[in-house]
Amino acid sequence: MAYYQTYKKNKFGAKKQTYEGIQYDSGREAQKASELDLLLKAGEIKSWKRQVKIEINFKKNKKDEWILTGETGLSLKEKGIEFRHFRNYFMDFVIEHFDGSIEYLEIKGFETEVWKQKFFLTELIFHNHPKIFLTVEK
C-alpha cells in the first residue's frame, strides 16, 4: 500500500507529497509515480526515472554560428567545442518502453513563461529522434 505525506504548498498552490520515501512537487506527480510503479510491476514499461536533467546548451559550429544542442557541457568541453550553457531542465519523468522508445513526461498544473521556453527548446533538441517523444499531462 502506498504511503503519502503532505507538505506545505509551493508558490503555485501545489502541495508537496512523499510517495515511497521520495518527495514530489505535487500530489499529481506522486500519483503518477505510483501509476508508473504499477505499470512497471505489470510488465508494461521497462523502467522509469524521475527528475532527469536535460542540459540546454548552444555550441559554435564550423561557420561560427551558435546552434542548439542536446549534448552535455562536459561532453562539449571534452571535445574542445566552444559552448554556452543556457539552462537546465528537469523533466518530471522519463519512461523507457519495451520497443526502445523513450518518453519524457511532464506533469503540469500551471504553465509559466520560463517553462514554456525550456519545453520548446527541449522539443527542438529531440524533434529528429524517432524513438524519443515528449508528453505533457495537464
Phi and psi in degrees as GROMACS dihedral restraints (atoms count N, CA, C in turn):
[ dihedral_restraints ]
;  ai    aj    ak    al  type     phi  dphi    fc
    3     4     5     6     1   -75.6    20    10
    4     5     6     7     1   143.1    20    10
    6     7     8     9     1  -114.8    20    10
    7     8     9    10     1   125.7    20    10
    9    10    11    12     1  -116.5    20    10
   10    11    12    13     1   141.3    20    10
   12    13    14    15     1  -130.4    20    10
   13    14    15    16     1   131.7    20    10
   15    16    17    18     1   -99.6    20    10
   16    17    18    19     1   139.3    20    10
   18    19    20    21     1  -115.8    20    10
   19    20    21    22     1  -177.1    20    10
   21    22    23    24     1   -65.4    20    10
   22    23    24    25     1   160.1    20    10
   24    25    26    27     1   -72.7    20    10
   25    26    27    28     1   151.4    20    10
   27    28    29    30     1   -89.7    20    10
   28    29    30    31     1  -173.7    20    10
   30    31    32    33     1   -65.8    20    10
   31    32    33    34     1   -18.2    20    10
   33    34    35    36     1  -101.3    20    10
   34    35    36    37     1     6.1    20    10
   36    37    38    39     1    95.8    20    10
   37    38    39    40     1    -7.7    20    10
   39    40    41    42     1   -75.0    20    10
   40    41    42    43     1   143.6    20    10
   42    43    44    45     1   -98.8    20    10
   43    44    45    46     1   127.7    20    10
   45    46    47    48     1   -65.7    20    10
   46    47    48    49     1   142.4    20    10
   48    49    50    51     1  -137.5    20    10
   49    50    51    52     1   150.3    20    10
   51    52    53    54     1  -105.9    20    10
   52    53    54    55     1   132.2    20    10
   54    55    56    57     1  -130.6    20    10
   55    56    57    58     1   126.7    20    10
   57    58    59    60     1    52.9    20    10
   58    59    60    61     1    37.9    20    10
   60    61    62    63     1    82.1    20    10
   61    62    63    64     1     2.5    20    10
   63    64    65    66     1  -113.8    20    10
   64    65    66    67     1   131.8    20    10
   66    67    68    69     1   -85.5    20    10
   67    68    69    70     1   128.8    20    10
   69    70    71    72     1  -110.9    20    10
   70    71    72    73     1   156.4    20    10
   72    73    74    75     1   -72.4    20    10
   73    74    75    76     1   -17.0    20    10
   75    76    77    78     1  -154.3    20    10
   76    77    78    79     1   165.1    20    10
   78    79    80    81     1   -64.7    20    10
   79    80    81    82     1   -33.6    20    10
   81    82    83    84     1   -65.6    20    10
   82    83    84    85     1   -38.1    20    10
   84    85    86    87     1   -67.5    20    10
   85    86    87    88     1   -42.5    20    10
   87    88    89    90     1   -62.7    20    10
   88    89    90    91     1   -40.1    20    10
   90    91    92    93     1   -64.2    20    10
   91    92    93    94     1   -41.0    20    10
   93    94    95    96     1   -64.4    20    10
   94    95    96    97     1   -39.3    20    10
   96    97    98    99     1   -60.6    20    10
   97    98    99   100     1   -41.9    20    10
   99   100   101   102     1   -62.6    20    10
  100   101   102   103     1   -44.0    20    10
  102   103   104   105     1   -62.6    20    10
  103   104   105   106     1   -41.8    20    10
  105   106   107   108     1   -64.9    20    10
  106   107   108   109     1   -37.6    20    10
  108   109   110   111     1   -61.3    20    10
  109   110   111   112     1   -41.0    20    10
  111   112   113   114     1   -64.9    20    10
  112   113   114   115     1   -42.2    20    10
  114   115   116   117     1   -63.5    20    10
  115   116   117   118     1   -38.0    20    10
  117   118   119   120     1   -65.0    20    10
  118   119   120   121     1   -46.5    20    10
  120   121   122   123     1   -65.2    20    10
  121   122   123   124     1   -31.3    20    10
  123   124   125   126     1   -81.2    20    10
  124   125   126   127     1    -5.1    20    10
  126   127   128   129     1    77.1    20    10
  127   128   129   130     1    21.8    20    10
  129   130   131   132     1   -91.3    20    10
  130   131   132   133     1   -20.0    20    10
  132   133   134   135     1  -131.3    20    10
  133   134   135   136     1   156.4    20    10
  135   136   137   138     1   -80.4    20    10
  136   137   138   139     1   -45.1    20    10
  138   139   140   141     1  -165.1    20    10
  139   140   141   142     1   169.1    20    10
  141   142   143   144     1  -151.9    20    10
  142   143   144   145     1   152.2    20    10
  144   145   146   147     1  -132.4    20    10
  145   146   147   148     1   160.6    20    10
  147   148   149   150     1  -118.5    20    10
  148   149   150   151     1   154.6    20    10
  150   151   152   153     1    48.2    20    10
  151   152   153   154     1    59.7    20    10
  153   154   155   156     1   -89.5    20    10
  154   155   156   157     1   127.3    20    10
  156   157   158   159     1   -80.3    20    10
  157   158   159   160     1   130.9    20    10
  159   160   161   162     1  -116.6    20    10
  160   161   162   163     1   121.6    20    10
  162   163   164   165     1   -86.0    20    10
  163   164   165   166     1   130.5    20    10
  165   166   167   168     1  -104.7    20    10
  166   167   168   169     1   107.2    20    10
  168   169   170   171     1  -124.8    20    10
  169   170   171   172     1   157.4    20    10
  171   172   173   174     1  -118.6    20    10
  172   173   174   175     1   138.6    20    10
  174   175   176   177     1  -125.4    20    10
  175   176   177   178     1   156.9    20    10
  177   178   179   180     1   -85.9    20    10
  178   179   180   181     1   132.9    20    10
  180   181   182   183     1   -94.2    20    10
  181   182   183   184     1  -173.4    20    10
  183   184   185   186     1   -66.0    20    10
  184   185   186   187     1   -21.6    20    10
  186   187   188   189     1   -89.7    20    10
  187   188   189   190     1     9.2    20    10
  189   190   191   192     1    66.3    20    10
  190   191   192   193     1    29.0    20    10
  192   193   194   195     1  -104.0    20    10
  193   194   195   196     1   147.9    20    10
  195   196   197   198     1   -87.2    20    10
  196   197   198   199     1   126.5    20    10
  198   199   200   201     1  -128.2    20    10
  199   200   201   202     1   149.3    20    10
  201   202   203   204     1   -70.4    20    10
  202   203   204   205     1   139.1    20    10
  204   205   206   207     1  -140.8    20    10
  205   206   207   208     1   149.1    20    10
  207   208   209   210     1   -92.7    20    10
  208   209   210   211     1     1.2    20    10
  210   211   212   213     1   -70.9    20    10
  211   212   213   214     1   148.2    20    10
  213   214   215   216     1   -74.7    20    10
  214   215   216   217     1   157.4    20    10
  216   217   218   219     1   -60.1    20    10
  217   218   219   220     1   -39.1    20    10
  219   220   221   222     1   -62.2    20    10
  220   221   222   223     1   -44.1    20    10
  222   223   224   225     1   -62.5    20    10
  223   224   225   226     1   -44.4    20    10
  225   226   227   228     1   -65.2    20    10
  226   227   228   229     1   -40.7    20    10
  228   229   230   231     1   -63.1    20    10
  229   230   231   232     1   -44.3    20    10
  231   232   233   234     1   -62.6    20    10
  232   233   234   235     1   -30.4    20    10
  234   235   236   237     1   -84.3    20    10
  235   236   237   238     1    -6.5    20    10
  237   238   239   240     1    74.7    20    10
  238   239   240   241     1    24.1    20    10
  240   241   242   243     1   -93.0    20    10
  241   242   243   244     1   132.3    20    10
  243   244   245   246     1   -71.1    20    10
  244   245   246   247     1   132.6    20    10
  246   247   248   249     1  -147.1    20    10
  247   248   249   250     1   164.2    20    10
  249   250   251   252     1  -129.6    20    10
  250   251   252   253     1   125.4    20    10
  252   253   254   255     1   -80.1    20    10
  253   254   255   256     1   128.9    20    10
  255   256   257   258     1   -95.8    20    10
  256   257   258   259     1   -60.0    20    10
  258   259   260   261     1  -159.6    20    10
  259   260   261   262     1   162.9    20    10
  261   262   263   264     1  -102.0    20    10
  262   263   264   265     1   144.4    20    10
  264   265   266   267     1  -125.7    20    10
  265   266   267   268     1   123.4    20    10
  267   268   269   270     1  -101.0    20    10
  268   269   270   271     1   107.2    20    10
  270   271   272   273     1   -76.1    20    10
  271   272   273   274     1   136.0    20    10
  273   274   275   276     1   -56.9    20    10
  274   275   276   277     1   -48.9    20    10
  276   277   278   279     1  -142.8    20    10
  277   278   279   280     1   146.6    20    10
  279   280   281   282     1  -125.8    20    10
  280   281   282   283     1   123.5    20    10
  282   283   284   285     1  -115.3    20    10
  283   284   285   286     1   127.9    20    10
  285   286   287   288     1   -99.6    20    10
  286   287   288   289     1   123.6    20    10
  288   289   290   291     1   -96.6    20    10
  289   290   291   292     1   160.5    20    10
  291   292   293   294     1   -68.0    20    10
  292   293   294   295     1   -20.4    20    10
  294   295   296   297     1   -82.0    20    10
  295   296   297   298     1     4.0    20    10
  297   298   299   300     1    92.0    20    10
  298   299   300   301     1    -5.3    20    10
  300   301   302   303     1   -78.9    20    10
  301   302   303   304     1   154.1    20    10
  303   304   305   306     1  -120.7    20    10
  304   305   306   307     1   127.4    20    10
  306   307   308   309     1  -109.8    20    10
  307   308   309   310     1   122.9    20    10
  309   310   311   312     1   -95.8    20    10
  310   311   312   313     1   118.1    20    10
  312   313   314   315     1  -116.4    20    10
  313   314   315   316     1   126.4    20    10
  315   316   317   318     1  -114.2    20    10
  316   317   318   319     1   128.9    20    10
  318   319   320   321     1   -98.4    20    10
  319   320   321   322     1   117.1    20    10
  321   322   323   324     1  -125.1    20    10
  322   323   324   325     1   126.4    20    10
  324   325   326   327     1  -104.8    20    10
  325   326   327   328     1   -35.3    20    10
  327   328   329   330     1  -138.6    20    10
  328   329   330   331     1   121.8    20    10
  330   331   332   333     1   -94.2    20    10
  331   332   333   334     1   118.4    20    10
  333   334   335   336     1   -95.7    20    10
  334   335   336   337     1   165.2    20    10
  336   337   338   339     1   -65.1    20    10
  337   338   339   340     1   -38.2    20    10
  339   340   341   342     1   -63.6    20    10
  340   341   342   343     1   -43.9    20    10
  342   343   344   345     1   -61.8    20    10
  343   344   345   346     1   -44.6    20    10
  345   346   347   348     1   -58.2    20    10
  346   347   348   349     1   -42.1    20    10
  348   349   350   351     1   -63.8    20    10
  349   350   351   352     1   -48.8    20    10
  351   352   353   354     1   -65.6    20    10
  352   353   354   355     1   -39.1    20    10
  354   355   356   357     1   -67.0    20    10
  355   356   357   358     1   -41.2    20    10
  357   358   359   360     1   -59.7    20    10
  358   359   360   361     1   -46.0    20    10
  360   361   362   363     1   -65.4    20    10
  361   362   363   364     1   -36.1    20    10
  363   364   365   366     1   -65.5    20    10
  364   365   366   367     1   -40.3    20    10
  366   367   368   369     1   -59.0    20    10
  367   368   369   370     1   -41.2    20    10
  369   370   371   372     1   -65.3    20    10
  370   371   372   373     1   -38.1    20    10
  372   373   374   375     1   -62.4    20    10
  373   374   375   376     1   -42.4    20    10
  375   376   377   378     1   -99.6    20    10
  376   377   378   379     1     1.6    20    10
  378   379   380   381     1   -62.7    20    10
  379   380   381   382     1   -23.8    20    10
  381   382   383   384     1   -96.2    20    10
  382   383   384   385     1     2.6    20    10
  384   385   386   387     1   -92.4    20    10
  385   386   387   388     1   110.7    20    10
  387   388   389   390     1   -67.7    20    10
  388   389   390   391     1   -19.1    20    10
  390   391   392   393     1  -105.7    20    10
  391   392   393   394     1     7.7    20    10
  393   394   395   396     1  -119.1    20    10
  394   395   396   397     1   128.8    20    10
  396   397   398   399     1  -138.5    20    10
  397   398   399   400     1   152.3    20    10
  399   400   401   402     1  -110.2    20    10
  400   401   402   403     1   138.8    20    10
  402   403   404   405     1  -130.6    20    10
  403   404   405   406     1   140.7    20    10
  405   406   407   408     1  -121.7    20    10
  406   407   408   409     1   126.1    20    10
  408   409   410   411     1  -106.4    20    10
  409   410   411   412     1   122.4    20    10
